[in-house]
Amino acid sequence: MDAPGDPEGPRPPGGDGPPGSARETPSRLSREQIFVLISAASINLGSMMCYSILGPFFPKEAEKKGASNTVIGMIFGCYAFFDLLASLVFGKYLVHIGAKFMFVAGMFVSGGVTVLFGVLDQVPEGPVFIAMCFLVRITDAISFSAAITASSSILAKAFPNNVATVMGTLEIFSGLGLVLGPPLGGFLYQSFGYEVPFIFLGCIVLLMVPLNMCILPNYESDPGKHSFWKLITLPKVAFLSFVITSLSSCFGFLDPTLSLFVLEKFHLPAGYVGLVFLGLALSYTISSPLMGLLSDKMPHLRKWLLVFGNLITAGCYMFLGPAPVLHMKSQLWLLVLILVINGVSAGMSLIPTFPEILSCAYENGFEEGLSTLGLVSGLFGAMWSVGAFAGPTVGGILYEKIGFEWAAAVQGLWALTSGLLMGVFYLVEHSRRRRRSKFENVLGTEEERTALLPGET
């Protein structure tokens, strides 16, 4: 078990940081750290607003253009698939490309393609419209992956002792993006039409580019000798990767399905549909900093947060419809309440995963520095993208075949499985550590007795 004062766990000597940097926590933020926080907050806010803006109105617009629910799910899902591929590449070559350049270039391209998404309503309906949606969405995914991979690595480099706390705090801005995106997008769509939401948000992201070029510090490092394959084949990292994937799929499932379900079931206008998403986004935003603080200050709680967070998430998806087997009537207040609980449980499960993977990597000989941080950031992004691809894609198919109520219940099985697997893993790990400790104690006692025997004779 890691000591509470060292939330990232034991580290090998050396690395890119100054001596003792892993143990010393300054009482005040440096100017460089403040600039890193501002940059990371800007990409979290901007990217999440651009990502979440589609939810309230794009599915209906795509239906008008001849896209089926399955195709709409694939348009949402392709973003994650290419984010997955790009995360692996950018994580591996972060040191070669340069973290600052990757961050700024990714933000610039993401803002530009968001503006382009706003003119897709001028494209002819049918295959041409669908093809252009895929093309723009894929480009946005690659640029977003570059910016987020660089951002996570820079954050972990600037705050080596408080990774979970800082990332949990910055989830406030991710949550704000998720909170502001749907209602703002719905309002702008109702007031001004399809183009304005995308052009407005795209321009905001583009305006952030010069700011980050000026204030973001430039970190350099030597390439590391380890690979993604070595990282993900560590058993603990493999299980944590599945947790990330399952949670991401649960979030992604809601993108193409929840707005359609609310429109059909409760007959709400598009602007109010965006407000339904607030339950999930606000609760996640508020709970994430607390979960990050707990994760850093009391690392022994991480396992409990991970396990119970996943189990609670599984329960939420059973009640989201609710599942017909529960024989409960679908009500708007119940839906919003379940989304609120789901936001808290998602924070419990997700926030501890990054420091847990980082700690496991250091324990298994990965060098401290930007190279390992790039691998961990890339792996996190890739695993998140696997779920974000599977969630909307499978969710769209299930929605068409069996309806939202059963589809949500099936989706909850992902979280249930990951929670049970993590619980079993931690029990086995605890048992092995106890046996190893007893064996070392017995071995030490035998060695002491052997050393005393020559003196006694």
C-alpha positions as CSV (number, residue, x, y, z in Angstrom):
1,M,0.0,0.0,0.0
2,D,1.3,3.4,-0.9
3,A,2.0,5.9,1.9
4,P,-0.5,8.7,2.1
5,G,2.2,11.3,1.7
6,D,3.3,9.8,-1.6
7,P,0.1,9.4,-3.7
8,E,1.9,8.3,-6.8
9,G,3.7,5.4,-5.1
10,P,7.3,4.5,-5.2
11,R,9.5,5.8,-8.0
12,P,12.8,4.7,-9.4
13,P,15.7,7.0,-9.0
14,G,16.6,9.5,-11.8
15,G,14.1,10.8,-14.4
16,D,13.6,14.2,-15.8
17,G,12.5,16.0,-12.7
18,P,14.9,17.6,-10.2
19,P,16.1,15.5,-7.3
20,G,13.5,15.1,-4.6
21,S,10.8,16.6,-6.7
22,A,8.7,13.5,-6.1
23,R,8.6,14.1,-2.4
24,E,8.5,17.9,-2.1
25,T,5.1,19.7,-2.5
26,P,5.4,23.5,-2.7
27,S,2.9,25.4,-0.5
28,R,2.1,27.8,-3.4
29,L,1.6,27.3,-7.1
30,S,4.4,28.6,-9.2
31,R,3.8,30.9,-12.2
32,E,4.5,28.0,-14.6
33,Q,2.0,25.7,-12.8
34,I,-0.7,28.4,-13.0
35,F,-0.1,28.8,-16.7
36,V,-0.4,25.0,-17.1
37,L,-3.7,25.0,-15.3
38,I,-5.0,27.8,-17.5
39,S,-4.0,25.9,-20.6
40,A,-5.4,22.6,-19.5
41,A,-8.7,24.3,-18.4
42,S,-9.1,26.0,-21.7
43,I,-8.8,22.7,-23.7
44,N,-11.0,20.8,-21.3
45,L,-13.7,23.5,-21.5
46,G,-13.5,24.1,-25.2
47,S,-13.2,20.4,-26.3
48,M,-16.1,19.2,-24.1
49,M,-18.4,22.0,-25.3
50,C,-17.7,21.1,-28.9
51,Y,-18.1,17.4,-28.2
52,S,-21.4,17.7,-26.2
53,I,-23.1,20.3,-28.4
54,L,-24.3,17.6,-30.8
55,G,-26.5,15.7,-28.3
56,P,-29.7,17.8,-28.2
57,F,-30.3,18.4,-32.0
58,F,-27.8,16.6,-34.3
59,P,-29.6,13.2,-34.2
60,K,-32.8,14.8,-35.4
61,E,-31.0,16.9,-38.1
62,A,-29.2,13.7,-39.3
63,E,-32.5,11.9,-39.5
64,K,-33.8,14.6,-41.8
65,K,-30.8,14.1,-44.0
66,G,-31.5,10.4,-44.4
67,A,-29.3,8.9,-41.6
68,S,-30.7,6.0,-39.6
69,N,-30.2,5.6,-35.9
70,T,-27.4,3.1,-36.5
71,V,-25.6,5.5,-38.8
72,I,-26.0,8.3,-36.3
73,G,-24.5,6.1,-33.6
74,M,-21.6,5.3,-36.0
75,I,-21.0,9.0,-36.6
76,F,-20.7,9.5,-32.9
77,G,-18.7,6.4,-32.5
78,C,-16.1,7.0,-35.3
79,Y,-14.9,10.0,-33.3
80,A,-13.8,7.6,-30.6
81,F,-12.3,5.0,-32.9
82,F,-9.9,7.5,-34.5
83,D,-9.3,9.1,-31.1
84,L,-8.1,5.6,-30.0
85,L,-5.7,5.2,-32.9
86,A,-4.4,8.8,-32.6
87,S,-3.9,8.5,-28.8
88,L,-1.6,5.5,-29.2
89,V,0.5,7.3,-31.9
90,F,0.6,10.7,-30.1
91,G,1.4,9.0,-26.7
92,K,4.2,7.1,-28.2
93,Y,5.8,10.0,-30.1
94,L,4.9,12.9,-27.6
95,V,8.6,13.5,-26.8
96,H,9.6,13.5,-30.5
97,I,6.8,15.9,-31.6
98,G,6.9,18.1,-28.5
99,A,4.2,18.5,-26.0
100,K,3.5,22.2,-26.5
101,F,3.4,22.0,-30.3
102,M,1.0,19.0,-30.1
103,F,-1.2,20.8,-27.7
104,V,-1.5,24.0,-29.7
105,A,-1.8,22.4,-33.1
106,G,-4.5,20.0,-31.9
107,M,-6.5,22.9,-30.5
108,F,-6.2,24.9,-33.7
109,V,-7.4,22.1,-35.9
110,S,-10.2,21.2,-33.5
111,G,-11.6,24.7,-33.6
112,G,-11.4,24.8,-37.4
113,V,-13.2,21.6,-38.0
114,T,-15.9,22.6,-35.5
115,V,-16.6,25.6,-37.7
116,L,-16.8,23.3,-40.7
117,F,-19.3,21.1,-39.0
118,G,-21.6,24.1,-39.0
119,V,-21.9,24.2,-42.8
120,L,-22.8,20.5,-43.2
121,D,-26.5,21.3,-43.4
122,Q,-25.7,22.8,-46.9
123,V,-24.4,19.4,-48.1
124,P,-26.9,17.3,-50.1
125,E,-28.8,14.7,-48.1
126,G,-28.0,11.0,-48.2
127,P,-24.5,9.4,-48.7
128,V,-22.8,12.7,-49.4
129,F,-24.0,14.2,-46.1
130,I,-23.1,11.1,-44.2
131,A,-19.6,10.9,-45.7
132,M,-18.9,14.5,-44.9
133,C,-20.1,14.0,-41.3
134,F,-17.6,11.1,-40.9
135,L,-14.7,13.1,-42.5
136,V,-15.2,16.2,-40.3
137,R,-15.8,14.1,-37.2
138,I,-12.6,12.0,-37.8
139,T,-10.4,15.1,-38.3
140,D,-11.8,16.6,-35.1
141,A,-11.1,13.3,-33.2
142,I,-7.4,13.3,-34.3
143,S,-6.9,16.9,-33.3
144,F,-8.7,16.5,-30.0
145,S,-6.5,13.4,-29.2
146,A,-3.3,15.4,-29.8
147,A,-4.4,18.3,-27.5
148,I,-5.7,16.0,-24.7
149,T,-2.7,13.6,-24.7
150,A,-0.3,16.6,-24.5
151,S,-2.4,18.3,-21.8
152,S,-2.5,15.2,-19.5
153,S,1.2,14.7,-19.9
154,I,2.1,18.3,-19.2
155,L,-0.2,18.3,-16.1
156,A,1.4,15.2,-14.6
157,K,4.8,16.7,-15.3
158,A,3.9,20.0,-13.6
159,F,2.1,18.4,-10.6
160,P,4.0,15.1,-9.9
161,N,2.6,14.7,-6.4
162,N,-1.0,15.8,-7.0
163,V,-2.0,14.2,-10.3
164,A,-5.5,13.0,-9.2
165,T,-6.3,16.3,-7.3
166,V,-5.3,18.5,-10.3
167,M,-7.1,16.3,-12.9
168,G,-10.1,16.0,-10.7
169,T,-10.2,19.8,-10.3
170,L,-9.8,20.3,-14.0
171,E,-12.8,18.0,-14.6
172,I,-14.8,21.0,-13.3
173,F,-14.0,22.6,-16.7
174,S,-14.8,19.4,-18.6
175,G,-18.0,19.2,-16.6
176,L,-18.7,22.9,-17.4
177,G,-18.2,22.1,-21.1
178,L,-20.7,19.2,-20.8
179,V,-23.1,21.4,-18.8
180,L,-22.9,24.4,-21.1
181,G,-22.6,22.6,-24.5
182,P,-26.1,20.9,-24.7
183,P,-28.2,23.8,-23.4
184,L,-26.2,26.4,-25.3
185,G,-26.3,24.4,-28.4
186,G,-30.0,23.8,-28.1
187,F,-30.7,27.5,-27.5
188,L,-28.6,28.6,-30.4
189,Y,-30.1,26.0,-32.6
190,Q,-33.7,27.0,-31.7
191,S,-32.9,30.7,-32.1
192,F,-30.5,30.9,-35.1
193,G,-30.5,27.5,-36.8
194,Y,-28.0,24.7,-37.4
195,E,-24.9,26.7,-38.3
196,V,-24.6,29.1,-35.4
197,P,-23.8,26.7,-32.5
198,F,-20.8,25.2,-34.3
199,I,-19.4,28.5,-35.7
200,F,-19.8,30.2,-32.3
201,L,-18.0,27.4,-30.4
202,G,-15.4,26.9,-33.1
203,C,-14.4,30.5,-33.0
204,I,-14.1,30.4,-29.2
205,V,-11.7,27.5,-29.4
206,L,-9.6,29.3,-32.1
207,L,-9.4,32.4,-29.9
208,M,-7.8,30.3,-27.2
209,V,-4.9,29.2,-29.5
210,P,-2.8,32.5,-29.3
211,L,-3.3,32.5,-25.5
212,N,-1.9,29.0,-25.1
213,M,1.0,29.7,-27.5
214,C,2.1,32.5,-25.2
215,I,1.6,31.0,-21.7
216,L,2.1,27.2,-22.1
217,P,5.6,26.1,-20.9
218,N,7.7,23.9,-23.2
219,Y,8.8,20.7,-21.5
220,E,11.5,18.5,-23.1
221,S,12.6,15.0,-22.3
222,D,14.6,12.1,-23.8
223,P,12.6,9.2,-25.4
224,G,12.0,6.3,-23.1
225,K,12.7,2.6,-23.7
226,H,9.3,1.2,-22.7
227,S,6.3,0.7,-25.0
228,F,2.5,0.6,-24.8
229,W,2.6,-3.2,-25.0
230,K,4.7,-3.5,-21.9
231,L,2.4,-1.1,-20.0
232,I,-0.9,-2.7,-20.9
233,T,0.3,-6.3,-20.3
234,L,0.8,-5.4,-16.7
235,P,-2.3,-7.2,-15.1
236,K,-3.3,-4.2,-13.0
237,V,-3.1,-1.8,-15.9
238,A,-5.1,-4.2,-18.1
239,F,-8.0,-4.3,-15.5
240,L,-7.9,-0.5,-15.1
241,S,-8.0,-0.1,-18.8
242,F,-11.2,-2.2,-18.9
243,V,-12.6,0.1,-16.2
244,I,-11.9,3.2,-18.3
245,T,-13.4,1.5,-21.4
246,S,-16.6,0.5,-19.6
247,L,-17.2,4.0,-18.1
248,S,-16.5,5.6,-21.4
249,S,-19.0,3.3,-23.1
250,C,-21.6,4.2,-20.6
251,F,-21.1,7.9,-21.3
252,G,-21.0,7.3,-25.0
253,F,-24.2,5.2,-25.0
254,L,-26.2,8.3,-23.9
255,D,-25.0,10.5,-26.8
256,P,-27.2,9.1,-29.6
257,T,-30.0,7.6,-27.4
258,L,-30.9,9.8,-24.5
259,S,-32.0,12.8,-26.5
260,L,-34.2,10.6,-28.7
261,F,-35.7,8.8,-25.7
262,V,-36.5,12.1,-23.9
263,L,-38.1,13.6,-27.0
264,E,-40.2,10.5,-27.7
265,K,-41.2,9.7,-24.1
266,F,-41.6,13.2,-22.5
267,H,-42.2,15.3,-25.7
268,L,-39.7,18.0,-24.6
269,P,-38.4,20.7,-27.0
270,A,-34.7,20.5,-28.0
271,G,-33.7,23.3,-25.6
272,Y,-35.1,21.4,-22.6
273,V,-33.5,18.2,-23.7
274,G,-30.2,19.8,-23.2
275,L,-31.1,20.6,-19.6
276,V,-31.7,16.9,-18.9
277,F,-28.0,16.3,-19.6
278,L,-27.2,18.8,-16.8
279,G,-28.0,16.2,-14.1
280,L,-25.1,14.0,-15.2
281,A,-22.7,16.8,-16.0
282,L,-23.2,18.9,-12.9
283,S,-22.9,16.0,-10.5
284,Y,-19.7,14.7,-12.2
285,T,-18.3,18.2,-12.2
286,I,-18.9,18.8,-8.5
287,S,-17.8,15.3,-7.3
288,S,-14.6,15.0,-9.4
289,P,-12.4,17.4,-7.3
290,L,-13.4,15.6,-4.1
291,M,-12.6,12.2,-5.6
292,G,-9.3,13.5,-6.8
293,L,-8.4,14.9,-3.3
294,L,-9.4,11.6,-1.6
295,S,-7.4,9.7,-4.2
296,D,-4.2,11.7,-3.5
297,K,-4.5,12.1,0.2
298,M,-5.7,8.6,1.0
299,P,-4.4,6.3,-1.8
300,H,-5.7,3.2,0.0
301,L,-9.3,4.4,-0.8
302,R,-8.7,4.2,-4.6
303,K,-9.6,0.6,-4.8
304,W,-12.9,1.1,-2.9
305,L,-13.8,4.1,-5.1
306,L,-13.1,2.1,-8.2
307,V,-15.1,-1.0,-7.2
308,F,-18.1,0.7,-5.7
309,G,-18.2,3.4,-8.3
310,N,-18.6,0.8,-11.0
311,L,-21.2,-1.1,-9.2
312,I,-23.3,2.0,-8.5
313,T,-23.0,2.9,-12.2
314,A,-24.3,-0.5,-13.2
315,G,-27.3,0.1,-10.9
316,C,-28.0,3.5,-12.4
317,Y,-28.3,2.1,-15.9
318,M,-30.8,-0.5,-14.7
319,F,-33.0,2.3,-13.4
320,L,-32.3,4.8,-16.3
321,G,-35.2,3.4,-18.4
322,P,-36.1,1.8,-16.1
323,A,-35.5,-1.8,-17.2
324,P,-38.9,-3.4,-17.9
325,V,-38.0,-6.2,-15.4
326,L,-38.3,-3.7,-12.6
327,H,-41.9,-2.9,-13.6
328,M,-41.5,0.8,-12.9
329,K,-43.0,3.6,-14.9
330,S,-40.6,5.9,-16.7
331,Q,-40.7,9.4,-15.1
332,L,-38.7,12.5,-15.9
333,W,-37.7,13.2,-12.3
334,L,-36.5,9.7,-11.8
335,L,-34.4,9.9,-15.0
336,V,-32.7,13.1,-13.9
337,L,-32.1,11.7,-10.4
338,I,-30.4,8.6,-11.8
339,L,-28.2,10.8,-14.0
340,V,-27.1,12.8,-11.0
341,I,-26.2,9.6,-9.1
342,N,-24.4,8.3,-12.2
343,G,-22.3,11.5,-12.4
344,V,-21.0,10.9,-8.8
345,S,-20.4,7.2,-9.4
346,A,-18.5,8.0,-12.6
347,G,-16.2,10.4,-10.7
348,M,-15.6,7.7,-8.1
349,S,-14.5,5.2,-10.7
350,L,-12.7,7.4,-13.2
351,I,-10.6,9.9,-11.3
352,P,-8.4,7.3,-9.5
353,T,-7.5,5.4,-12.7
354,F,-4.8,7.7,-14.0
355,P,-2.7,7.8,-10.7
356,E,-3.3,4.1,-10.3
357,I,-1.9,3.3,-13.8
358,L,1.0,5.8,-13.2
359,S,1.8,4.2,-9.8
360,C,1.8,0.7,-11.3
361,A,4.1,1.8,-14.1
362,Y,6.6,3.3,-11.7
363,E,6.5,0.2,-9.5
364,N,7.3,-1.9,-12.6
365,G,10.4,0.0,-13.7
366,F,9.1,2.7,-16.0
367,E,11.3,5.7,-15.8
368,E,10.0,9.0,-14.4
369,G,9.6,11.7,-17.0
370,L,7.6,12.9,-20.0
371,S,8.0,9.7,-22.0
372,T,6.2,7.6,-19.4
373,L,3.6,10.3,-18.9
374,G,3.0,10.3,-22.6
375,L,2.5,6.5,-22.6
376,V,0.0,6.7,-19.7
377,S,-1.9,9.6,-21.2
378,G,-2.0,7.9,-24.6
379,L,-3.2,4.7,-23.0
380,F,-5.9,6.5,-21.0
381,G,-7.1,8.3,-24.1
382,A,-7.0,5.1,-26.2
383,M,-9.0,3.1,-23.7
384,W,-11.5,5.9,-23.2
385,S,-11.9,6.0,-27.0
386,V,-12.6,2.2,-27.2
387,G,-15.6,2.7,-25.0
388,A,-16.6,5.9,-26.6
389,F,-16.7,4.1,-29.9
390,A,-18.5,1.0,-28.7
391,G,-21.0,2.9,-26.5
392,P,-22.7,5.0,-29.2
393,T,-22.3,2.3,-31.9
394,V,-23.8,-0.6,-30.0
395,G,-26.2,1.8,-28.2
396,G,-27.6,3.0,-31.5
397,I,-28.1,-0.6,-32.7
398,L,-29.7,-1.7,-29.4
399,Y,-31.9,1.3,-29.3
400,E,-33.4,0.4,-32.7
401,K,-33.7,-3.3,-31.8
402,I,-34.9,-3.5,-28.2
403,G,-35.6,0.1,-27.1
404,F,-33.9,2.5,-24.7
405,E,-35.1,0.7,-21.5
406,W,-33.5,-2.7,-22.3
407,A,-30.5,-1.1,-24.1
408,A,-29.6,0.9,-21.0
409,A,-29.8,-2.2,-18.8
410,V,-27.5,-4.1,-21.2
411,Q,-25.1,-1.2,-21.1
412,G,-25.0,-1.4,-17.3
413,L,-23.5,-4.9,-17.6
414,W,-20.2,-3.3,-18.7
415,A,-19.9,-1.4,-15.4
416,L,-21.0,-4.4,-13.4
417,T,-18.4,-6.6,-15.0
418,S,-15.6,-4.1,-14.5
419,G,-16.5,-3.5,-10.9
420,L,-16.6,-7.2,-10.1
421,L,-13.3,-7.8,-11.9
422,M,-11.5,-5.0,-10.0
423,G,-12.9,-6.3,-6.7
424,V,-11.6,-9.8,-7.4
425,F,-8.2,-8.4,-8.5
426,Y,-7.8,-6.3,-5.4
427,L,-8.7,-9.3,-3.2
428,V,-6.2,-11.5,-4.9
429,E,-3.5,-8.8,-4.8
430,H,-4.2,-8.3,-1.1
431,S,-3.9,-12.0,-0.4
432,R,-0.7,-12.3,-2.3
433,R,0.9,-9.4,-0.5
434,R,-0.1,-10.9,2.9
435,R,1.4,-14.3,1.9
436,R,4.6,-12.6,0.6
437,S,4.9,-10.5,3.8
438,K,4.5,-13.7,6.0
439,F,7.1,-15.5,3.8
440,E,9.6,-12.6,4.1
441,N,9.1,-12.5,7.9
442,V,9.7,-16.2,8.2
443,L,12.7,-16.0,5.9
444,G,14.1,-13.1,7.9
445,T,13.7,-15.0,11.2
446,E,15.5,-18.1,9.7
447,E,18.4,-15.9,8.5
448,E,18.7,-14.4,12.0
449,R,18.8,-17.8,13.6
450,T,21.4,-19.0,11.1
451,A,23.6,-15.9,11.7
452,L,23.4,-16.5,15.5
453,L,24.4,-20.2,15.4
454,P,28.2,-19.8,14.8
455,G,28.4,-17.3,17.7
456,E,26.6,-19.7,20.0
457,T,29.1,-22.5,19.4
